[in-house]
Amino acid sequence: MWTNDKCVSADKEARVRELESFLTNDSIKAIIPPWGGEFLMDILPLVNWDLLRNQTPKWILGYSDISTFTFAYTLLTGHATAHGPNYVDLGAEQIDNTTARWLDVLSTEHNKHVRQTSSLLHCSSWGNPLDRETRWEILGDKASERYSGRLIGGCLDTISILIGTKFAPVEQFTTTYCQSSGLIWYLESCEMNAADIYRHLWQMKESGWFHHTNGVLIGRAAGYSHSKNFELIDALTSIFAPLHIPVIYNVDIGHVPPQITVINGCLAEVKCSDGKGEVSLILS
C-alpha cells in the first residue's frame, strides 16, 4: 500500500485478486482502504460479481475513488456499502466528533436507527484544523427542507464515468429497491469547477439517473472554482430546479473534512434548517 507508480499501487490483476480475497474471507469483517486512488475503474471488468453477490455482506468504507467501487458494488450486488472516512482520516490522535461516528453507523443493528448531525466546524482547506463554521444550505428560497428515500451516490468525479457501462445499473436498482421509497442522491466533488460539475450532473440527468429522486445532498466541493460568473448554485439550479428536486448543499460529505458516514442502499431521512442539518439512517 506504500507503492504509487503511474497512479496505482499494483497492476489491476493483483489489485482485484487482493480485494476479492478480502471479500471472500470470513475472518475479515470490514475493508477500510487507506486512501482513494485514480484508476479503480480498471478492476471492475475483472471482478467476479456473481461470486461477490453470493457472499455474506461485509462493510466496505471509504470515499474518493473508493466510491467508484462501492457505488458499483451496491448496484450490482444489492449489498450496502459505506461512504465515509478512509483509514488515513482515522489516524489522528484525536478524531473530531463527526468523523468518530463512523463506528456507530457501521455497528448499528439491523432495522435500527442512527442519527448524525452537521458538524460545528470544518476545514477551510485540506490539512488545516477545523477552523470554519459549518452551514448546510438549501437551494432556493425555502427556510427548511425535509425528505426521505434510499441513499445512493459517491464522488461525482469518478462515479459519473460509469454512465453507460454495465457497472452502473441505476434504473434496475431503482426498480428493485426504490419503487416505494424513492432515491436520495448524495454527491461530492474533488477537482471540478462549476462548469465541470454542471456537465457531469447534466449527463446523469440525461441518462435518467434522477428519476424517482426525492432529494439531493451535495457535499462541500474541494478544489473548486467558479467558471467566470457561473457558480455552483447556478449548476445545481440549472439541473434540479426544472425537475423540482430539493437540494441541500455544503453538507458534511466528501473531501473537505469532517464528514458523516452515509450508506449506499440505506433508507434515510434528511432535515435542514437555519444552517444545521441531520441525516437519520435506517439500517434495513
Phi, psi and chi 1 to 4 in degrees:
 res  aa     phi    psi   chi1   chi2   chi3   chi4
   1 MET       -   -6.7   71.0  178.0 -177.3      -
   2 TRP   -90.7    0.6  -63.4  109.0      -      -
   3 THR   -91.9  139.9  -58.4      -      -      -
   4 ASN  -148.1   89.0 -171.8  -14.9      -      -
   5 ASP  -117.6  119.6 -178.3   35.8      -      -
   6 LYS    55.3   40.8  -61.9 -172.9 -176.1  -61.6
   7 CYS    75.1   10.6  -62.2      -      -      -
   8 VAL  -134.0  159.6  -64.0      -      -      -
   9 SER   -88.1  -24.4   59.8      -      -      -
  10 ALA  -165.3  173.4      -      -      -      -
  11 ASP   -68.4  161.4   62.2   63.7      -      -
  12 LYS   -63.6  -33.2   57.4 -171.6  177.0 -176.8
  13 GLU   -65.2  -41.3  -69.3   81.4    7.3      -
  14 ALA   -67.0  -40.1      -      -      -      -
  15 ARG   -66.1  -42.0  -74.1 -176.9  -78.0  141.7
  16 VAL   -70.7  -35.9   77.9      -      -      -
  17 ARG   -61.5  -44.0  -76.5 -163.4  -56.2  -90.2
  18 GLU   -63.6  -47.0 -175.7  176.2   58.6      -
  19 LEU   -62.9  -44.5  180.0   57.9      -      -
  20 GLU   -64.2  -33.9  -73.3 -173.7  -17.2      -
  21 SER   -65.7  -36.2   72.2      -      -      -
  22 PHE   -66.6  -45.2  -64.2  159.2      -      -
  23 LEU   -71.1  -20.7  -72.4  167.0      -      -
  24 THR  -105.3    4.0   56.8      -      -      -
  25 ASN   -96.1  112.8 -174.5  -26.1      -      -
  26 ASP   -65.9  -19.2  -69.8  -21.4      -      -
  27 SER   -80.0  -12.4   68.8      -      -      -
  28 ILE   -95.5  123.5  -65.2  173.7      -      -
  29 LYS  -100.0  -21.7  -56.9  -56.7 -179.8 -174.1
  30 ALA  -156.3  153.0      -      -      -      -
  31 ILE  -122.4  118.9  -58.8  166.1      -      -
  32 ILE  -126.9   95.4  -51.5  175.7      -      -
  33 PRO   -62.0  152.3  -22.9   34.6      -      -
  34 PRO   -67.5  -32.3   21.6  -31.9      -      -
  35 TRP  -159.5 -177.3 -159.3 -120.5      -      -
  36 GLY   -83.8 -126.0      -      -      -      -
  37 GLY   169.5 -161.2      -      -      -      -
  38 GLU  -125.9  -42.6  -63.8  -68.8  -17.7      -
  39 PHE  -121.4   41.0  -56.7  141.2      -      -
  40 LEU   -61.1  -28.4 -170.6  147.0      -      -
  41 MET   -57.7  -23.2   75.2  -77.4 -176.9      -
  42 ASP   -63.6  -25.2  -78.5  -20.4      -      -
  43 ILE   -84.0  -17.2   75.7  170.0      -      -
  44 LEU   -59.4  -42.0  -61.9 -178.1      -      -
  45 PRO   -68.3  -16.0  -21.2   34.2      -      -
  46 LEU   -94.5  -13.0  -55.8  179.4      -      -
  47 VAL   -70.8  138.5  172.1      -      -      -
  48 ASN   -85.5   87.3 -174.5  -22.3      -      -
  49 TRP   -67.3  -33.7  -66.0  104.8      -      -
  50 ASP   -62.7  -39.7  -71.0  -27.2      -      -
  51 LEU   -62.1  -48.0  173.2   67.7      -      -
  52 LEU   -70.1  -31.1  -60.8 -173.1      -      -
  53 ARG   -63.4  -29.5 -168.3  176.5  -67.4  114.3
  54 ASN   -99.5    6.4  -66.1  -50.9      -      -
  55 GLN   -86.3  154.5  -70.2  -66.2  -48.9      -
  56 THR   -63.6  126.2  -59.0      -      -      -
  57 PRO   -62.2  147.7  -20.6   32.2      -      -
  58 LYS  -141.8  160.2   63.1 -175.4   66.5  179.9
  59 TRP   -74.0  137.1  -76.0  120.5      -      -
  60 ILE  -119.5  123.5  -52.1  168.5      -      -
  61 LEU  -122.6  133.4  170.7   67.5      -      -
  62 GLY   167.7 -179.7      -      -      -      -
  63 TYR  -147.6 -168.0   71.6  105.7      -      -
  64 SER    61.7 -134.8 -163.4      -      -      -
  65 ASP   -67.4  -15.8 -158.1   37.3      -      -
  66 ILE   -59.1  -31.3  -58.9  -54.7      -      -
  67 SER   -69.6  -17.0   65.1      -      -      -
  68 THR   -58.3  -41.5  -49.4      -      -      -
  69 PHE   -79.8  -47.0 -176.6   80.0      -      -
  70 THR   -63.3  -37.5   53.8      -      -      -
  71 PHE   -60.6  -52.9  179.5   71.9      -      -
  72 ALA   -64.3  -40.7      -      -      -      -
  73 TYR   -60.4  -45.9 -179.1   83.4      -      -
  74 THR   -65.8  -44.0  -67.0      -      -      -
  75 LEU   -63.9  -37.8  -66.6  178.4      -      -
  76 LEU   -88.4  -23.7  -70.2  167.6      -      -
  77 THR  -113.4  -20.9   68.2      -      -      -
  78 GLY    80.8    3.5      -      -      -      -
  79 HIS   -88.6  139.0  -60.4  -29.3      -      -
  80 ALA   -70.1  148.9      -      -      -      -
  81 THR  -137.0  162.5   51.9      -      -      -
  82 ALA  -115.6  129.5      -      -      -      -
  83 HIS  -103.2  111.9 -173.9  -78.8      -      -
  84 GLY  -171.0 -159.5      -      -      -      -
  85 PRO   -61.4  140.6   19.9  -31.7      -      -
  86 ASN   -78.9  173.7  -69.5  -40.2      -      -
  87 TYR   -62.7  -34.9 -165.0   75.5      -      -
  88 VAL   -59.8  -36.6  168.1      -      -      -
  89 ASP   -67.3  -19.5  -61.3  -63.8      -      -
  90 LEU   -96.2    7.2  -55.2  176.5      -      -
  91 GLY   -93.8   -1.5      -      -      -      -
  92 ALA   -69.5  153.1      -      -      -      -
  93 GLU   -62.9  -35.4  -68.8 -175.9    5.8      -
  94 GLN  -131.1  119.6 -176.4  173.1    1.2      -
  95 ILE   -95.0  136.1  -59.2  175.8      -      -
  96 ASP   -65.1  161.6   66.0  -86.8      -      -
  97 ASN   -63.5  -32.7  -67.5  -25.5      -      -
  98 THR   -69.9  -50.4  -58.8      -      -      -
  99 THR   -60.7  -38.7  -56.8      -      -      -
 100 ALA   -63.6  -16.1      -      -      -      -
 101 ARG   -73.5   -6.4  -64.9  -62.6  -50.5  -77.9
 102 TRP   -56.0  -39.4   72.9  -87.2      -      -
 103 LEU   -72.7  -35.4 -170.4   55.5      -      -
 104 ASP   -59.6  -43.6  -65.3  -26.3      -      -
 105 VAL   -64.9  -49.5  174.4      -      -      -
 106 LEU   -70.8  -20.4  -91.8   57.1      -      -
 107 SER   -99.4    4.7   58.8      -      -      -
 108 THR   -66.3  134.7  -61.7      -      -      -
 109 GLU   -74.8  160.0  -64.8  179.4    0.5      -
 110 HIS   -56.2  134.0 -175.4   64.0      -      -
 111 ASN    67.9   16.3  -73.3  -29.7      -      -
 112 LYS  -103.3  162.2  -61.2  -66.5 -175.8  179.3
 113 HIS  -103.4  148.8  -65.0 -122.5      -      -
 114 VAL  -139.0  133.8   58.7      -      -      -
 115 ARG  -115.4  132.7  173.7  177.6  169.9  -90.4
 116 GLN  -123.7  143.6  -62.9  170.9   91.2      -
 117 THR  -116.8  163.0   58.3      -      -      -
 118 SER   -62.8  150.5   52.2      -      -      -
 119 SER   -72.1  161.6   64.9      -      -      -
 120 LEU   -79.6  -40.2  -63.0  176.4      -      -
 121 LEU  -136.1  154.0  -62.2  171.2      -      -
 122 HIS  -136.5  173.5   66.4  -85.0      -      -
 123 CYS   -77.6  134.4  -63.2      -      -      -
 124 SER   -70.5  -28.8   57.4      -      -      -
 125 SER  -156.4  160.0   61.3      -      -      -
 126 TRP   -58.9  134.9 -179.8 -101.8      -      -
 127 GLY    93.4  -15.0      -      -      -      -
 128 ASN   -82.4  161.0  -77.7   -4.3      -      -
 129 PRO   -70.0  172.2   25.4  -34.6      -      -
 130 LEU   -70.7  107.0  -54.7 -178.0      -      -
 131 ASP  -134.8    6.4   57.2   -1.2      -      -
 132 ARG  -133.2  138.9 -178.6  168.2  -66.3  179.4
 133 GLU   -63.3  135.6 -179.6 -174.7    2.4      -
 134 THR   -88.2  132.7  -64.4      -      -      -
 135 ARG  -138.2  115.8  -77.5 -169.2   60.0   84.1
 136 TRP   -77.6  133.2  -69.9   16.6      -      -
 137 GLU  -113.7  149.3  -56.3  -72.5   -5.5      -
 138 ILE  -106.5  128.1  -61.1  168.7      -      -
 139 LEU   -70.4  130.7 -170.7   67.1      -      -
 140 GLY    99.1 -155.5      -      -      -      -
 141 ASP  -111.7   14.9   56.2    3.8      -      -
 142 LYS   -79.6  142.3  -65.7 -176.2   68.8  173.3
 143 ALA   -81.6  -23.6      -      -      -      -
 144 SER  -147.7  161.3   62.7      -      -      -
 145 GLU  -147.5  149.2 -171.6   58.8   81.0      -
 146 ARG  -155.4  131.6  179.1  174.7 -177.9  169.6
 147 TYR  -157.4  165.1   47.1   79.6      -      -
 148 SER  -138.4  164.3   60.7      -      -      -
 149 GLY   162.9 -171.3      -      -      -      -
 150 ARG  -100.2  127.7 -163.2  171.9  -68.3  -83.8
 151 LEU   -76.3  141.6  -74.3  163.0      -      -
 152 ILE  -155.8  147.6 -164.1   69.5      -      -
 153 GLY   157.4 -157.3      -      -      -      -
 154 GLY   155.1 -153.4      -      -      -      -
 155 CYS   -79.3  118.1  179.7      -      -      -
 156 LEU   -59.9  -35.1 -172.6   59.9      -      -
 157 ASP   -57.9  -33.6  -51.9   50.4      -      -
 158 THR  -107.8  -40.1   66.6      -      -      -
 159 ILE   -71.6  -24.2   67.9  170.2      -      -
 160 SER   -67.9  -21.9   59.6      -      -      -
 161 ILE   -71.4  -12.6   67.2  168.0      -      -
 162 LEU   -85.2   -6.3  -57.8  179.7      -      -
 163 ILE   -58.9  130.8  -67.4  172.7      -      -
 164 GLY    86.4   -2.3      -      -      -      -
 165 THR  -102.2  167.2   72.8      -      -      -
 166 LYS   -75.0   -3.7   61.0 -175.8  177.8 -178.6
 167 PHE   -92.3    5.5  -52.4  110.1      -      -
 168 ALA  -138.0   64.1      -      -      -      -
 169 PRO   -79.7   66.1   31.2  -35.5      -      -
 170 VAL   -62.1  -43.0  171.9      -      -      -
 171 GLU   -61.5  -42.2 -177.9  178.1   -3.1      -
 172 GLN   -64.7  -42.8  178.6 -177.8  -27.4      -
 173 PHE   -60.6  -44.1  176.7   82.0      -      -
 174 THR   -62.6  -44.0  -56.9      -      -      -
 175 THR   -64.4  -39.2  -59.9      -      -      -
 176 THR   -76.7  -41.6  -57.0      -      -      -
 177 TYR  -116.2  -13.9  -62.5  105.0      -      -
 178 CYS  -124.4   12.5  -52.0      -      -      -
 179 GLN   -60.7  -39.5  -75.5  -65.0  -58.2      -
 180 SER   -92.8  -28.7   59.9      -      -      -
 181 SER   -94.6  -29.6   63.0      -      -      -
 182 GLY    74.9  174.6      -      -      -      -
 183 LEU  -107.0  150.4  -74.9  170.9      -      -
 184 ILE  -119.6  117.2  -64.4  176.2      -      -
 185 TRP   -87.7  133.5  -81.3   94.1      -      -
 186 TYR  -117.7  132.5   69.4   88.6      -      -
 187 LEU  -141.7  142.2  -60.5  163.9      -      -
 188 GLU  -142.6  160.5   53.0   94.5   10.3      -
 189 SER  -129.9  155.9   61.8      -      -      -
 190 CYS  -115.4  -42.7  176.8      -      -      -
 191 GLU  -136.1   27.2  -61.5  173.9  -21.5      -
 192 MET  -110.9  144.7  -64.8 -165.2  -70.0      -
 193 ASN   -88.9 -177.9   62.1   29.1      -      -
 194 ALA   -61.7  -39.5      -      -      -      -
 195 ALA   -67.1  -40.0      -      -      -      -
 196 ASP   -59.2  -46.8  -65.4  -32.2      -      -
 197 ILE   -60.0  -44.1  -68.2  170.6      -      -
 198 TYR   -60.8  -44.9  175.0   64.8      -      -
 199 ARG   -62.4  -41.9  -76.0 -170.0  -72.8  -98.9
 200 HIS   -67.3  -42.9  -76.4   65.0      -      -
 201 LEU   -65.3  -37.2  -68.9  174.3      -      -
 202 TRP   -60.7  -43.3 -178.9   91.8      -      -
 203 GLN   -64.7  -40.7 -171.1  179.5   13.5      -
 204 MET   -62.0  -43.9  -66.8  173.5   69.2      -
 205 LYS   -61.6  -47.9 -179.9 -168.1   72.3  170.7
 206 GLU   -68.7  -19.2  -67.1  -58.6  -41.1      -
 207 SER   -87.7    0.3  -62.0      -      -      -
 208 GLY    83.1   12.9      -      -      -      -
 209 TRP   -69.8  -19.6  -79.2   19.2      -      -
 210 PHE   -98.2    8.8  -63.0  134.0      -      -
 211 HIS   -63.7  143.7  -67.8  166.0      -      -
 212 HIS    61.6   27.4  -53.4  -68.4      -      -
 213 THR   -94.4  126.2  -65.1      -      -      -
 214 ASN   -91.6  -20.8  -62.4  -23.3      -      -
 215 GLY  -176.5  163.8      -      -      -      -
 216 VAL  -132.4  138.2  174.5      -      -      -
 217 LEU  -111.3  126.8  -65.6  169.7      -      -
 218 ILE  -114.8  119.8  -59.0  -68.5      -      -
 219 GLY   -73.8  163.4      -      -      -      -
 220 ARG   -57.5  130.0  -73.4 -175.2  -68.4  -91.4
 221 ALA   -82.0  129.5      -      -      -      -
 222 ALA   -98.8  150.8      -      -      -      -
 223 GLY    59.7   29.3      -      -      -      -
 224 TYR   -93.1  149.3  167.3   81.5      -      -
 225 SER  -149.0  156.0   62.5      -      -      -
 226 HIS   -68.8  159.6  -56.8  -33.1      -      -
 227 SER  -108.8   92.5  -60.5      -      -      -
 228 LYS    56.9 -119.9  -62.4 -177.9  179.1  179.0
 229 ASN  -101.4   16.3   66.8  -21.9      -      -
 230 PHE   -95.1  122.0 -174.8   83.5      -      -
 231 GLU  -118.7  173.8  -57.5 -179.3   11.3      -
 232 LEU   -54.8  -43.8  174.2   63.8      -      -
 233 ILE   -60.7  -37.5  -67.8  175.9      -      -
 234 ASP   -63.2  -42.8  -61.3  -49.3      -      -
 235 ALA   -62.1  -47.4      -      -      -      -
 236 LEU   -66.5  -41.3  -61.3  178.6      -      -
 237 THR   -65.5  -41.6  -59.5      -      -      -
 238 SER   -62.0  -35.7  -63.1      -      -      -
 239 ILE   -84.8  -50.0  -63.7  -62.1      -      -
 240 PHE   -95.6  -26.3  -64.3  111.5      -      -
 241 ALA   -61.9  -45.5      -      -      -      -
 242 PRO   -63.8  -23.9  -22.3   34.4      -      -
 243 LEU   -88.1   -5.7  -59.5  175.8      -      -
 244 HIS    56.7   40.7  -54.5  -70.2      -      -
 245 ILE  -103.7  122.7  -65.0  174.7      -      -
 246 PRO   -70.3  146.0   23.8  -31.8      -      -
 247 VAL  -131.6  132.1  177.5      -      -      -
 248 ILE  -114.4  128.8  -58.9  170.4      -      -
 249 TYR  -127.2  174.1   62.7   99.5      -      -
 250 ASN    61.5   33.7  -72.2  -15.8      -      -
 251 VAL   -80.4  155.4  175.8      -      -      -
 252 ASP   -73.4   68.2  -66.9  -64.5      -      -
 253 ILE  -140.7  129.3  -64.8  174.4      -      -
 254 GLY   108.8 -145.7      -      -      -      -
 255 HIS   -82.5   -5.2  -75.4   73.7      -      -
 256 VAL  -111.3  100.5 -178.2      -      -      -
 257 PRO   -63.3  156.0  -19.1   31.3      -      -
 258 PRO   -87.5  175.4   35.1  -36.4      -      -
 259 GLN  -140.4  146.7   61.6  174.4  -45.3      -
 260 ILE   -77.0  168.6   61.0  175.7      -      -
 261 THR  -106.3  120.8  -62.5      -      -      -
 262 VAL  -115.7  159.0  -71.1      -      -      -
 263 ILE  -121.0  119.5  -56.1  -63.7      -      -
 264 ASN   -63.0  127.0  -75.0  -45.0      -      -
 265 GLY    92.0   -2.5      -      -      -      -
 266 CYS   -92.4  141.5  179.4      -      -      -
 267 LEU   -70.8  140.4  -68.9  171.0      -      -
 268 ALA  -146.5  153.4      -      -      -      -
 269 GLU  -123.9  132.2 -177.5  178.2   36.6      -
 270 VAL  -118.1  137.5  176.3      -      -      -
 271 LYS  -134.2  147.2  -59.2  177.1 -175.6  177.5
 272 CYS  -153.6  135.1 -178.1      -      -      -
 273 SER  -163.3  147.9   62.5      -      -      -
 274 ASP    52.7   35.7  -62.4  -37.0      -      -
 275 GLY    80.9   -4.7      -      -      -      -
 276 LYS  -109.6  149.2  -56.1  -61.0 -178.6 -175.7
 277 GLY  -144.7  168.5      -      -      -      -
 278 GLU  -150.6  150.5   65.6  176.8   66.5      -
 279 VAL  -127.6  120.5  175.5      -      -      -
 280 SER  -106.3  124.6  -64.4      -      -      -
 281 LEU  -104.4  141.4  -54.6  176.4      -      -
 282 ILE  -113.7  110.1  -53.7  170.1      -      -
 283 LEU   -81.6   74.1  -83.4  -66.6      -      -
 284 SER  -104.4      -   60.6      -      -      -
